[in-house]
Amino acid sequence: MNIPYTRPARILTVLAALLLAATACGAAVGGNSALSGTTAAPATTTGAPARLAIVSLSPTATEILFAIGAGDLVVAVDSMSNYPADAPVTDLSGFTPNVEAIAAYNPDLVVLSYDPGDLVAGLGALGITTVMQGSASSIDDTYAQITELGGLTGHLEDAAVVTAGIRADLADLAGDPVGAGMTYFHEIDNTLYTATSSTFVGQLYALLGLENIADPADEAGFGWPQLSGEFILEADPDIIFLTDAAWGESAETVAARPGWDLLTAVREGQVVAVDQDTSGRWGPRVVDFIESVKSIIEGSEG
């Protein structure tokens, strides 16, 4: 895949689905696999050390830890963990992690979503436990990861409350499928990589009744195909969701693409930017994302 390395947040969105295969080994515990769709059994720990020190190298895990009330245990997070505002952001990298830099924070537990090959082993050699939580392939994966972190941090009841809230909110949204009969294209970047209905974000769109134009193009069933401009022109989506607006893509740049000015989404003014973080992470703010999509649809109907 040809993805510009100068765009780390875009890389996060794509790699979260394509590259983060969670392989629990060495000192690692738990986790799930983005490729197999399997999920580890939730942790059953009911308590945690009096002062557990955690380093999070996953923006999603960072959001989960703070949402379940374990934020005070987090001593450092990676450079991409920009939410919540009081997360202790550092220059640690989740993509090119450095064992010595991580160990400098004296963590008892490191949460990660990617291991380049030697991170888990390196931290294990230092007596540091890791938990691998790969990219969610289903909404249930989100619940499992929240529960796992709740157990590991002694916040199992808080995790249950957060999970129950997400379930209830998504059920409410699914009960009002405002997008029924409408098609969409979810643009990851301007090379036209996208996500199908089999992915986590695709499942969220489906809650509102939206139909994904990319589904027929994913013959391998991988979930993240690269479409051609011709394919999109023929499919003629009703709405185009841009997750790459931060890198200059907009309704204007989309309309300027050859032939795209004839698309229904362009002519009807339904080329809209969506928040890259809430659409690309599978944590507690998934409800915020899908509520924003619902508002977009309702606005188009008004």
N, C-alpha and C positions, 0 to 999 in steps of 0.2 A: 504494500500500500504506500502510495506516495503522499505523505502528509508533511507539510513544512514544519521543521523542528523549531522554528522561531515562534510558533504559536502554541505555547504549552497548554493553555486551557482547552483549545480545540483538540490537542492530542489527548488530554484527559478524557474528553467526551468519547472519542473513538476508541482509545485503548481500553477504557473501562469495559467495553463490550467485546473487543477483539483479542486482547492480549493478556488480560489478567486472569490466568488460570490458577486457581488457588490450590496449591499442592501442599497439604499439611505434611511436614516431615521434621525430623530433628526435634527441636524444642517447640515446634508449632503445635497449636491445639485448635480444633474447630475449623470453620471456614466453609466456603462453597465454591463450586466450579462454574464459571460462566459458560464453559463449553459443554459440560455434561448436564448442567442444570440440577445436579445433586446438591443437597444441603446437609451439613452436619447436624447431628442431634443437638438441640439447645443445651447450653450448659446448665448444670443442676446446682451449681454453687449457690449457697444462700447467704454467704457472708464473704467479706474480703478483709485483707489486712487493715489495721487501723489507718495506715497512711500508704496506700498503694500509689506508686508513681507511674504514670502512663505517658507514653509517647505515641501519638497518632500520626501515621503517614498516609492516612486516607481521609480526604475531605468528608466523605459520607460518614465514616466512623466518628470523626470529630463532631459532626452535627448530632449523631446519635448519642454520644457520650454526654454532651451538654443537655440534650433533651430529656435524658433519664435522670438528671441530677448528679451525674458523676463528673461534671466539669471541673470541680475543685481538685480532682485527682490527676488532671491532665497537666503535665509540666512543660510539654512542648508539642507543637503540631507542625506539619509540613508547610511549605510555602504556598501551597494551593488551598489550604484550609482557611478560607476567608469568611466563614460563618460558624458560630456567632461572632459578634464584634470583639468580645472579650477573650476569644481563644488565643492562647499564647503562640502566635505565629513566629516561626523561625525561618532560616534559610535551608532547613532540611528538605531533601528531595524525596518524593515518593517514587520517582522514576529511576533515579541514579542514587540510591541510598548508600550512605557511607557508615559502616559499622562503628568506626571510632567516633564520628560526629554524633551518632545516636547515643552511644554508650556514655558520652560526656554528660548527658542529662541524668545519669544514674537511674534509669527506669527499671521497674519491676516487670512491666508488661509493655510490649510494643504491638500496636495494631496496624496491620498493613493489608494492602490489596494486591501487591505485586512483589515478587521476589526475583531479581535478575539472575538468581542461581546460587548465590552464596550468602545471602543476607541472613536467612533463618539459621543456617549452620553457624555463621560467624557470631550472631548474637547468642545462640545456644552455648557456644564455647565459653562465653563470658558469664553464663548462668542467667541470661535474660530470656524470659519466656516471651514467645510471640503468638499472636492469634491472627490467622489469615482469613480475611473476609473479602472474597472476590466479588466481581460484578454480579449484581442480582440478575437472574434470568426470569424471575417471576415476582409478583407482589408478595407471595408467601416467603420468598427469600428475605425480603425486607423484615418481615415479622421475626424470622428466625435469627437474623443478625442482631436485631434490637434485643431479643430475649437472651441471646448468647452474651452480649456485652453487659446486660443487666445482671446476669448471673456471676460473671467474672468480677464485677465491681461491687457486688453487694447491693445492687439496685434492681433486683428482680421484680419487686412490686411496682416500682416506678416504670419499668420497662413494660409491664403488663398494661398499665394505664395508658402509656403512649401508644402501644399497639392497638388497644381497644378503641382509642380515639381515631386513629387512622382508619381502622376497619369501618367504623360507623360513618365517618365522613365520606369515604369512598363509596359506601353502600348508598348513601343519600345521593351522591352525584350520579351513580349508575342508575338510580331510580328515575332520573330525568334526562334521558338520552337526547339532548338538544341537537346533537349532530347527526341524527339518523337521516340517511339519504344523502349525506355530504361526503365528498372524497377529499383527501389531503395528501400533501407531500411534506415530509419532515426533512429539512435540509440541514445536514451536519456541516458541510462546507461547500464551497463553490465548485468543487470537483464532482459534486452531486452524489456523495455518499449519503446514505439514508438508513433508516431503521424500519423494519417491517413490523407487522402485528405480533410476531412471535417474540419480540424483544420486550424488555421491561417497559420502556416508554411507549411502545406500541400498544401494550395492554392497557396503559392508562388512557390513551386516546380512545380505545375501543369502549371504555366505560361510558363515553358520551355518544356512542353509536356511530362514530366516524369510520369511514372505510379507507384503508391505506392503499394507495395506487401502486406501491412497491411490492406488494405481496406476490403478484404473478412473476416478478423478475427474480425472485429468490429461489431458484430451482434447487440450489444446494441446501436450502433450509438453514443457512448460517445466521440470517437475521440482519445482516448489515451490507447489502449490495450497493454497488456503484451503478447508478442509472445513467442513461444517455439523455442528452437533450431531446432527441427525437422521441424517446419513450415517454418522457414527461409531456411533451407537446401532444402526443396521441392520447395519453391518459386524461389530460386537461383537468387537473385537480380544481376543486372549488376553493380550497384554502391552501396556502403555502406557509408553513411555519419555519422561520429562520432562526437557527441557533447560532449562526455565525455573524450576527449583526455587529458584534463587537469588533469584527475585522473588516468592517466597511460594507457588508452586504445589506441591502435595503430594498424597498419596493422599487426604487428608481433603478438600482443596478440590475435587479431581476428583470425589469421591463426592458432594459437595454440589451439583454441577451437576444441573439438572433431568433426571431419568431415568437419570443415569449410574451410580447405585447398583446398577442392574440389569446393568451390563456384566460380562462374564466376568472381565475384568482386575481390576475393582474387587472383585467377590465373592471371587475367588481370591487377593486380596492381591498382584496383579502390576502395580501402578502404582508405578514405580520411577524415581528420579532418576538421570540419567547425567551425567557430567562435561561441562560445556558446552564447555570448552576442547578436550579430546581428541576430542569428537564433532564439533566445529565447525571444527577445523583439519585440514589434510591433510598434516601433517608426520610426523616419525619416531614420534610417539606414537599413531598410528592403531592400532598393535598393542595398546597399553595399553587403548584404548577397546574394541576388539572382544573382548579377553580379559575385560574387566569385564562385557560383555553376556553372554558365554558363562557366566560364573560366576552371573549372575542367572538364566539359563535352567536351569542345573544345580541351582540352589537351589530353583527352582519344582518341579522334577521329584522333588526329594528329599522 
